[in-house]
Amino acid sequence: MTSASTARVAQQADARSARKTTSPRRVAAASLIGTTLEFYDHFIFGTAAALVFAKLFFPQSDPFIATLLSLLSYGIAFVARPVGAAIFGSLGDKVGRRFVLVSTLLIMGLSTFLIGLLPTYSQVGLLAPLTLAILRFAQGLALGGEWGGAALMVNEFDTAGRRRGFYGSLVQVASPIGVLIANGMFGFINTITDDAEFMDWGWRIPFLASIFLVGIGYFIRRTVSESPVFQSLEHGSRKAQAPLMETLRHHWRQVLLAIGVRAGEGVIWYVFSMLLLIYVPTRLGLPRQLALNAVLWGAVVGVVAIPLFGALSDRFGRKGMLLAGVAASIVWSFAYFPLLETRIPSLVILASVVGMVCQASLWAPLAAFIPDMFESRVRCTGASLGFQLAGVFGGALAPSICIWLLDRFDNPLYISFYCAIGLATIALCVSKARTQQ
């Protein structure tokens, strides 16, 4: 037997061994639990940025500027995400996907816990927003590496590829579960404290509590085996020596298309969820709890809708699912604000719920669609970069752009047109993308 044949036999044996010790379902569960905890950490910051940070960390500004600065602190993570994607994506292609899963979880957990201990502007002056920005950047680094590692693990253990969309959607469903837990936590704190107590210490509890959740996630992820695809690359000496340079040199077109596929989804996610936390109490004059309830119900529906759309993408194709989601989301973008403007609580909740169903149809297929755009030796780097760079153009800029459009034109119709442009970009890039499966 030749040395090449011996290597192939060894690779196949390693792959079979990995699948025996760690099933795709177990990997999906570990990815779901850990990614949920990371998204929880991410979203409690977003909720606090909308409700608390403007007053506690940027009080020297007028209310409009303070709100913008608070939202920009939220957006810092979106700038950090591509950096995290480059660092941890390269490590995922060189060291292993499992290493990325564990290390990003620990970085996110420590950063979130420390935010809960931060002094405010009234106590330490400019040091407060500066430290907040640094810890938010660390959160972004962790989340930037997290998605690629988790998405690839569930994809690469399903070697047959028959349920790749469904398993990938279990990574994606971590997002609404994170929203659900984060807003549920804030909603609970809001009900047991008055405004003074909430601003004084209540907002800190969700940040401090995350350290216990991260401990659970760390224990679970330590038990997962390495991806069989990565093991095959390792034994076959086919790993990329410089994954980032190889990706940028030879796969930049796929990275650009991945950015376009995902960026518009980030815009409508913000508009259909986080914008409510500002729009409902400040523009409509309705209770803050109504906004929290609307986002909460939207997240509940998303938990069910995302796996459903993931399974449908396995049956009807991921391109078809994404294009159908684009069409539905454009229609709802123009129905959304008229429903909010009725100021009827049930219709406000309905607007959020249907919006999150539309967003789920775009979000669910991404964990399978984007990794399949790249070959295995640079898959972690390419998929992570494309996904996270899209967050800069979508999620990071969306809050400030929406607030500016409302302040400049005093008409939410312009936000609907902004959503439609982002969604049209998704359709264009999806139609041009080629995948490995």
C-alpha positions as CSV (number, residue, x, y, z in Angstrom):
1,M,0.0,0.0,0.0
2,T,1.3,3.4,-0.9
3,S,1.9,6.2,1.6
4,A,-0.9,8.2,-0.1
5,S,-3.3,5.3,0.3
6,T,-2.3,4.8,3.9
7,A,-3.0,8.5,4.6
8,R,-6.4,8.3,3.0
9,V,-7.3,5.2,5.1
10,A,-6.1,7.0,8.3
11,Q,-8.2,10.1,7.4
12,Q,-11.3,8.0,6.9
13,A,-10.7,6.2,10.2
14,D,-10.3,9.4,12.0
15,A,-13.5,10.9,10.5
16,R,-15.5,7.7,11.5
17,S,-14.1,7.8,15.0
18,A,-15.0,11.5,15.4
19,R,-18.5,10.9,14.2
20,K,-18.9,8.0,16.6
21,T,-17.8,10.0,19.7
22,T,-19.6,13.2,18.7
23,S,-22.9,13.0,16.7
24,P,-24.1,15.9,14.6
25,R,-27.0,16.4,17.1
26,R,-24.6,16.6,20.0
27,V,-22.4,19.1,18.2
28,A,-25.5,21.1,17.2
29,A,-26.6,21.2,20.9
30,A,-23.2,22.3,22.1
31,S,-23.0,25.0,19.4
32,L,-26.6,26.2,20.2
33,I,-26.0,26.4,23.9
34,G,-22.7,28.2,23.7
35,T,-23.8,30.6,20.9
36,T,-27.0,31.4,22.8
37,L,-24.9,32.5,25.8
38,E,-22.7,34.7,23.6
39,F,-25.7,36.3,21.9
40,Y,-27.3,36.8,25.3
41,D,-24.2,38.8,26.3
42,H,-24.3,40.7,23.1
43,F,-28.0,41.6,23.4
44,I,-28.0,42.7,27.0
45,F,-25.5,45.3,25.9
46,G,-27.8,46.4,23.1
47,T,-30.8,46.6,25.5
48,A,-28.7,48.6,28.0
49,A,-27.5,50.9,25.3
50,A,-31.0,51.7,24.3
51,L,-32.4,52.1,27.9
52,V,-29.5,53.0,30.3
53,F,-26.1,53.9,28.9
54,A,-27.1,57.3,27.4
55,K,-27.8,58.6,30.9
56,L,-25.1,56.8,32.9
57,F,-22.1,56.9,30.5
58,F,-22.8,59.9,28.2
59,P,-24.7,62.5,30.4
60,Q,-22.6,65.5,29.3
61,S,-24.3,65.5,25.9
62,D,-27.8,66.7,25.0
63,P,-30.4,63.8,24.8
64,F,-30.1,63.2,21.0
65,I,-26.3,63.2,21.0
66,A,-26.2,61.0,24.1
67,T,-28.5,58.5,22.4
68,L,-26.3,58.5,19.3
69,L,-23.2,58.0,21.4
70,S,-24.8,55.1,23.3
71,L,-25.8,53.4,20.1
72,L,-22.4,53.9,18.7
73,S,-20.9,52.1,21.7
74,Y,-23.2,49.3,20.7
75,G,-21.9,49.5,17.2
76,I,-18.2,49.2,18.3
77,A,-18.7,45.4,18.5
78,F,-19.6,45.3,14.8
79,V,-16.3,47.0,14.0
80,A,-14.5,44.5,16.2
81,R,-16.2,41.5,14.7
82,P,-14.2,41.4,11.5
83,V,-11.0,41.7,13.5
84,G,-12.2,38.7,15.6
85,A,-13.2,36.9,12.4
86,A,-9.7,37.4,11.0
87,I,-8.0,36.2,14.2
88,F,-10.2,33.4,15.2
89,G,-11.1,32.4,11.6
90,S,-7.4,31.9,10.9
91,L,-7.0,29.9,14.2
92,G,-10.0,27.8,13.2
93,D,-8.3,26.9,10.0
94,K,-4.9,26.3,11.6
95,V,-5.5,25.1,15.1
96,G,-9.1,23.8,14.9
97,R,-12.7,24.7,15.1
98,R,-13.1,23.4,18.7
99,F,-10.4,25.8,20.0
100,V,-12.3,28.7,18.6
101,L,-15.6,27.6,20.3
102,V,-14.0,27.5,23.8
103,S,-11.8,30.6,23.6
104,T,-14.4,32.9,22.3
105,L,-16.9,31.9,24.9
106,L,-14.4,32.7,27.7
107,I,-13.5,36.1,26.3
108,M,-17.2,37.1,25.9
109,G,-18.1,35.9,29.4
110,L,-15.3,37.8,31.1
111,S,-16.0,41.0,29.2
112,T,-19.7,41.0,30.0
113,F,-19.1,40.3,33.7
114,L,-16.7,43.3,33.9
115,I,-19.3,45.6,32.2
116,G,-21.6,44.8,35.1
117,L,-18.9,46.2,37.5
118,L,-18.1,49.4,35.7
119,P,-18.4,52.8,37.5
120,T,-20.5,55.4,35.7
121,Y,-19.5,58.8,34.3
122,S,-20.6,60.6,37.5
123,Q,-18.1,58.5,39.4
124,V,-14.9,58.4,37.2
125,G,-15.6,60.8,34.3
126,L,-14.4,59.9,30.8
127,L,-12.8,56.7,32.1
128,A,-16.3,55.2,32.3
129,P,-17.2,55.4,28.6
130,L,-13.7,54.6,27.5
131,T,-13.6,51.4,29.6
132,L,-17.1,50.6,28.3
133,A,-15.9,50.9,24.7
134,I,-12.8,48.7,25.4
135,L,-15.0,45.9,26.9
136,R,-17.5,46.2,24.1
137,F,-14.6,45.8,21.6
138,A,-13.6,42.6,23.4
139,Q,-17.2,41.4,23.1
140,G,-17.1,42.0,19.4
141,L,-13.8,40.1,19.0
142,A,-15.3,37.1,20.7
143,L,-18.6,37.2,18.8
144,G,-16.6,37.7,15.5
145,G,-14.9,34.4,16.0
146,E,-17.8,32.5,17.6
147,W,-20.2,32.3,14.7
148,G,-17.7,30.8,12.2
149,G,-16.5,28.1,14.6
150,A,-20.1,27.1,15.6
151,A,-21.5,27.2,12.1
152,L,-18.6,25.1,10.7
153,M,-18.8,22.5,13.4
154,V,-22.4,21.7,12.8
155,N,-21.9,21.7,9.0
156,E,-18.7,19.6,9.0
157,F,-20.1,16.9,11.2
158,D,-23.1,16.4,8.8
159,T,-20.8,15.0,6.1
160,A,-23.8,13.8,4.0
161,G,-25.1,17.3,3.8
162,R,-28.8,16.2,3.9
163,R,-29.7,18.3,7.0
164,R,-27.1,21.0,6.8
165,G,-29.7,23.7,6.6
166,F,-31.5,22.5,9.7
167,Y,-28.4,21.9,11.8
168,G,-27.0,25.3,10.7
169,S,-30.3,26.9,11.7
170,L,-29.7,25.6,15.3
171,V,-26.7,27.9,15.5
172,Q,-28.9,30.8,14.1
173,V,-31.7,30.1,16.5
174,A,-29.3,31.1,19.3
175,S,-29.9,34.7,18.3
176,P,-33.6,34.9,19.2
177,I,-33.0,32.7,22.2
178,G,-30.4,35.2,23.3
179,V,-32.8,38.1,22.7
180,L,-35.5,36.2,24.7
181,I,-33.3,35.6,27.7
182,A,-31.8,39.1,27.6
183,N,-35.1,40.9,27.3
184,G,-36.8,38.5,29.7
185,M,-34.1,39.3,32.3
186,F,-34.4,43.1,31.7
187,G,-38.2,42.8,31.8
188,F,-38.0,41.0,35.1
189,I,-35.7,43.5,36.6
190,N,-37.9,46.3,35.3
191,T,-40.9,44.9,37.2
192,I,-39.1,44.5,40.5
193,T,-37.4,47.9,40.6
194,D,-38.6,51.5,40.2
195,D,-36.8,53.8,37.7
196,A,-34.2,55.0,40.3
197,E,-33.3,51.5,41.3
198,F,-33.2,50.2,37.7
199,M,-30.7,53.0,36.8
200,D,-28.7,52.6,40.0
201,W,-28.1,48.8,40.2
202,G,-30.9,46.9,38.4
203,W,-29.3,47.1,34.9
204,R,-26.1,45.4,36.2
205,I,-27.7,42.1,37.2
206,P,-28.0,40.7,33.7
207,F,-24.3,41.4,33.0
208,L,-23.2,39.9,36.3
209,A,-25.4,36.8,36.0
210,S,-23.9,35.9,32.6
211,I,-20.8,34.5,34.3
212,F,-22.8,31.5,35.6
213,L,-24.2,30.8,32.1
214,V,-20.7,31.0,30.5
215,G,-19.5,28.4,33.0
216,I,-22.2,26.0,31.8
217,G,-21.4,26.6,28.2
218,Y,-17.7,26.1,28.7
219,F,-18.2,22.7,30.4
220,I,-20.4,21.6,27.5
221,R,-18.1,22.7,24.7
222,R,-15.1,21.0,26.3
223,T,-16.7,17.6,25.6
224,V,-17.1,18.1,21.9
225,S,-14.6,16.4,19.5
226,E,-12.8,18.2,16.7
227,S,-14.5,18.5,13.3
228,P,-13.8,15.4,11.0
229,V,-13.3,17.7,8.1
230,F,-10.5,19.6,9.9
231,Q,-9.0,16.3,11.0
232,S,-8.8,15.2,7.4
233,L,-7.1,18.5,6.4
234,E,-4.7,18.1,9.3
235,H,-3.7,14.5,8.5
236,G,-3.5,15.2,4.8
237,S,-1.2,18.2,5.4
238,R,-3.7,20.3,3.4
239,K,-4.2,23.0,6.0
240,A,-3.7,26.6,4.8
241,Q,-0.5,28.0,6.2
242,A,-1.7,31.6,6.0
243,P,-5.5,31.3,5.8
244,L,-6.2,35.0,6.0
245,M,-3.8,35.9,3.1
246,E,-5.0,33.0,1.0
247,T,-8.6,34.0,1.5
248,L,-8.0,37.7,0.6
249,R,-5.9,36.7,-2.4
250,H,-7.9,33.9,-3.9
251,H,-11.4,34.1,-2.4
252,W,-12.1,37.8,-2.1
253,R,-15.1,37.6,-4.5
254,Q,-16.8,35.0,-2.3
255,V,-16.1,37.3,0.7
256,L,-17.8,40.2,-1.0
257,L,-20.8,38.2,-2.0
258,A,-21.1,36.8,1.6
259,I,-21.1,40.4,2.8
260,G,-23.9,41.3,0.4
261,V,-25.9,38.2,1.3
262,R,-25.9,39.1,5.0
263,A,-25.7,42.9,5.4
264,G,-29.4,43.6,4.5
265,E,-30.5,41.0,7.1
266,G,-28.7,43.0,9.8
267,V,-30.6,46.1,8.9
268,I,-34.1,44.6,9.1
269,W,-33.2,42.7,12.3
270,Y,-32.4,46.1,13.9
271,V,-35.5,47.8,12.6
272,F,-37.9,44.9,13.5
273,S,-36.5,44.5,17.0
274,M,-34.0,46.9,18.7
275,L,-35.4,50.1,17.2
276,L,-38.6,49.4,19.0
277,L,-36.9,50.0,22.3
278,I,-36.3,53.6,21.3
279,Y,-39.2,54.2,18.9
280,V,-42.1,53.1,21.1
281,P,-41.3,55.0,24.3
282,T,-39.8,58.2,22.8
283,R,-41.7,58.7,19.5
284,L,-45.0,57.0,20.3
285,G,-45.1,57.9,24.1
286,L,-46.0,54.3,25.0
287,P,-44.7,52.4,28.0
288,R,-41.2,51.0,27.8
289,Q,-42.6,47.6,28.9
290,L,-44.7,47.4,25.7
291,A,-41.5,47.6,23.6
292,L,-39.8,44.9,25.7
293,N,-42.9,42.7,25.4
294,A,-43.0,43.2,21.6
295,V,-39.3,42.2,21.2
296,L,-39.9,39.3,23.6
297,W,-42.8,37.9,21.5
298,G,-40.8,38.4,18.3
299,A,-38.0,36.4,19.8
300,V,-40.4,33.6,20.9
301,V,-41.7,33.3,17.4
302,G,-38.2,33.4,15.9
303,V,-37.2,30.4,18.1
304,V,-39.8,28.3,16.2
305,A,-39.5,29.9,12.8
306,I,-35.7,29.6,12.4
307,P,-35.5,25.8,12.6
308,L,-38.5,25.5,10.4
309,F,-37.0,27.7,7.7
310,G,-33.7,25.8,8.1
311,A,-35.5,22.5,7.4
312,L,-37.3,24.0,4.5
313,S,-34.0,25.2,3.0
314,D,-32.9,21.6,3.0
315,R,-35.9,20.6,1.0
316,F,-36.4,23.5,-1.4
317,G,-32.9,25.0,-1.5
318,R,-31.2,27.8,0.3
319,K,-31.2,30.2,-2.6
320,G,-34.9,29.9,-3.0
321,M,-35.5,30.4,0.7
322,L,-33.4,33.5,0.8
323,L,-35.1,35.1,-2.3
324,A,-38.6,34.3,-0.8
325,G,-37.5,35.9,2.4
326,V,-36.3,39.0,0.6
327,A,-39.7,39.5,-1.1
328,A,-41.6,39.0,2.2
329,S,-39.3,41.4,4.1
330,I,-39.6,44.2,1.5
331,V,-43.4,44.1,1.8
332,W,-43.3,44.1,5.6
333,S,-40.9,46.9,5.7
334,F,-43.6,49.2,4.4
335,A,-46.4,47.8,6.5
336,Y,-44.3,47.8,9.8
337,F,-44.3,51.5,10.7
338,P,-48.0,52.2,9.9
339,L,-48.9,49.4,12.4
340,L,-46.7,51.0,15.1
341,E,-48.2,54.4,14.5
342,T,-51.6,53.1,15.4
343,R,-50.3,53.0,19.0
344,I,-52.5,49.9,19.6
345,P,-50.5,47.6,21.8
346,S,-51.6,44.4,20.0
347,L,-50.7,45.8,16.6
348,V,-47.3,47.0,17.9
349,I,-46.6,43.4,19.0
350,L,-47.9,42.0,15.7
351,A,-45.6,44.3,13.8
352,S,-42.6,42.9,15.7
353,V,-43.7,39.3,15.5
354,V,-44.3,39.2,11.7
355,G,-41.1,41.2,11.2
356,M,-39.1,38.6,13.0
357,V,-40.7,35.8,10.9
358,C,-39.5,37.6,7.8
359,Q,-36.1,38.0,9.3
360,A,-36.0,34.3,10.3
361,S,-36.5,33.3,6.6
362,L,-33.3,35.2,5.8
363,W,-31.3,34.3,9.0
364,A,-31.9,30.5,9.1
365,P,-30.2,29.5,5.9
366,L,-27.0,31.6,6.4
367,A,-25.1,29.1,8.6
368,A,-25.2,26.6,5.8
369,F,-25.2,28.9,2.8
370,I,-22.2,31.1,3.6
371,P,-19.7,28.4,4.7
372,D,-20.6,26.4,1.6
373,M,-19.3,29.3,-0.5
374,F,-15.7,28.5,0.6
375,E,-13.4,25.4,0.3
376,S,-12.6,23.6,3.5
377,R,-9.0,24.8,3.9
378,V,-10.1,28.4,4.3
379,R,-13.7,27.9,5.2
380,C,-13.5,29.2,8.8
381,T,-11.6,32.4,7.7
382,G,-13.7,33.1,4.7
383,A,-17.1,32.4,6.2
384,S,-16.3,34.4,9.4
385,L,-14.9,37.4,7.5
386,G,-17.9,37.6,5.1
387,F,-20.4,37.2,7.9
388,Q,-18.8,39.7,10.3
389,L,-17.8,42.3,7.7
390,A,-21.5,42.4,6.8
391,G,-22.3,43.3,10.3
392,V,-20.3,46.6,9.9
393,F,-22.4,47.7,7.0
394,G,-25.7,46.3,8.4
395,G,-25.9,46.0,12.2
396,A,-23.3,48.6,13.2
397,L,-24.5,51.5,11.0
398,A,-28.2,50.7,11.1
399,P,-29.0,52.2,14.5
400,S,-27.3,55.5,13.8
401,I,-28.7,55.7,10.2
402,C,-32.3,55.0,11.4
403,I,-32.0,57.6,14.2
404,W,-30.6,60.1,11.7
405,L,-33.4,59.5,9.2
406,L,-36.0,60.0,11.8
407,D,-34.4,63.2,13.1
408,R,-33.8,64.6,9.6
409,F,-37.1,63.7,7.9
410,D,-39.4,63.0,10.8
411,N,-41.0,60.2,8.7
412,P,-40.3,56.4,9.2
413,L,-41.1,55.8,5.5
414,Y,-37.4,56.6,4.8
415,I,-36.3,53.8,7.1
416,S,-38.6,51.5,5.0
417,F,-36.7,52.5,1.8
418,Y,-33.4,52.0,3.6
419,C,-34.5,48.4,4.4
420,A,-35.6,47.8,0.8
421,I,-32.2,48.8,-0.5
422,G,-30.4,46.4,1.8
423,L,-32.8,43.6,0.9
424,A,-32.4,44.1,-2.8
425,T,-28.6,43.7,-2.3
426,I,-29.3,40.3,-0.7
427,A,-31.2,39.2,-3.7
428,L,-28.5,40.3,-6.1
429,C,-25.6,38.6,-4.2
430,V,-27.6,35.4,-3.6
431,S,-28.3,35.0,-7.3
432,K,-24.6,35.3,-8.1
433,A,-23.2,33.2,-5.3
434,R,-21.9,29.6,-6.0
435,T,-21.7,27.1,-3.2
436,Q,-19.8,23.8,-2.7
437,Q,-23.0,21.8,-2.0
